[in-house]
Amino acid sequence: MSDQQRPTTQTPPELGPTVTQAIRFLTAIAMGAALLFLSGITLTGTVISLIIATPILVLFSPVLIPAGIVMFLVMAGFLFSGGCGVAAVAALSWVYSFVAGKHPPGADRMDYVRMRIAEKARDMERATAQGA
């Protein structure tokens, strides 16, 4: 046999990113830079507004603090009443579905509780009948 080696033709593995990955990376960089810029502008505007508004807030604080407390209580009351209304509508909807026989979520638990209460009532009835 011969001592000569055959030349091998292997393709080198691709080490670089694909075109799709490069486009995604560049898009992410562009969006991140834009959002970072907008974040900086917003922070700068907020700080400048706070610097300008601080003397006015200090002068009017005897009026603004009670007004803020009242506004907070009013908003909390509206949110609480709205939440209670939503809960009431949801409960009425569930009860209607239960009475109509549509078997809403949790109806099996209600049936179980009703059965247990009826059992206890019968037990109490028997106990009072035997004791009398």
C-alpha positions in Angstrom: 0.0 0.0 0.0 1.0 3.5 -0.6 2.2 5.9 2.1 0.4 8.8 0.4 -2.6 10.3 2.2 -5.7 11.1 0.4 -6.7 14.8 0.5 -9.9 15.2 2.6 -12.5 17.7 1.5 -14.4 18.8 4.6 -16.4 21.9 4.8 -15.6 24.0 7.9 -18.5 24.3 10.4 -20.3 27.6 10.3 -19.2 29.6 13.2 -21.1 32.8 12.6 -24.8 33.6 13.2 -27.4 33.0 10.5 -28.9 36.0 8.7 -32.2 35.6 10.7 -30.3 35.6 14.0 -28.4 38.7 12.9 -31.6 40.5 11.9 -33.2 39.6 15.2 -30.2 40.8 17.1 -30.0 44.1 15.3 -33.8 44.7 15.7 -33.5 44.0 19.4 -30.6 46.4 19.7 -32.5 49.1 17.9 -35.6 48.7 19.9 -33.6 48.5 23.2 -31.7 51.7 22.3 -34.9 53.5 21.4 -36.7 52.5 24.6 -33.6 53.4 26.7 -33.6 56.8 25.0 -37.3 57.3 25.7 -36.8 56.2 29.3 -34.0 58.8 29.8 -36.1 61.6 28.3 -39.0 60.7 30.5 -36.8 60.6 33.6 -35.3 63.9 32.7 -38.7 65.5 32.1 -40.0 64.1 35.4 -37.1 65.5 37.4 -37.3 68.9 35.8 -41.1 69.0 36.4 -40.6 68.0 40.0 -38.0 70.8 40.5 -40.3 73.4 39.0 -43.4 72.1 40.9 -41.8 71.7 44.4 -42.2 75.4 45.5 -45.8 75.4 44.4 -46.5 72.1 46.2 -44.9 73.4 49.4 -46.9 76.7 49.2 -50.2 74.8 48.6 -49.6 71.8 50.8 -52.0 72.9 53.5 -54.7 72.6 50.9 -53.3 69.8 48.7 -52.7 67.2 51.4 -56.3 67.1 52.7 -57.6 67.3 49.1 -55.3 64.3 48.3 -56.6 62.4 51.2 -60.2 63.1 50.3 -59.5 62.1 46.6 -57.9 58.9 47.8 -60.8 58.0 50.0 -63.3 58.8 47.3 -61.5 56.7 44.7 -61.1 53.8 47.3 -64.9 54.0 47.9 -65.7 53.9 44.2 -63.4 51.0 43.6 -64.7 49.1 46.6 -68.3 49.7 45.6 -67.5 48.7 42.0 -65.8 45.5 43.2 -68.8 44.6 45.4 -71.1 45.2 42.4 -69.0 42.9 40.2 -68.9 40.2 43.0 -72.7 40.5 43.4 -73.3 40.1 39.7 -70.9 37.1 39.6 -72.6 35.5 42.6 -76.1 36.0 41.1 -74.9 34.6 37.8 -73.5 31.5 39.6 -76.7 31.0 41.6 -78.9 31.3 38.5 -76.7 28.7 36.7 -76.9 26.4 39.7 -80.7 26.8 40.0 -81.1 26.3 36.2 -79.2 23.0 36.4 -76.2 24.1 34.3 -73.7 22.8 36.9 -71.4 25.8 37.3 -67.9 25.3 38.8 -68.2 24.4 42.5 -71.7 23.0 42.2 -70.5 19.5 43.3 -69.2 21.0 46.5 -72.6 22.7 47.1 -74.3 19.4 46.6 -72.0 17.7 49.1 -72.5 20.5 51.7 -76.3 20.3 51.2 -76.1 16.5 51.8 -74.0 16.9 54.9 -76.3 19.5 56.4 -79.3 17.3 55.7 -77.5 14.3 57.4 -76.7 16.4 60.5 -80.3 17.7 60.6 -81.6 14.1 60.6 -79.1 13.1 63.3 -80.2 16.0 65.5 -83.9 15.1 64.9 -83.3 11.5 65.9 -81.3 12.7 69.0 -84.1 15.0 70.1 -86.7 12.3 69.5 -84.8 9.7 71.5 -84.1 12.2 74.3 -87.7 13.3 74.7 
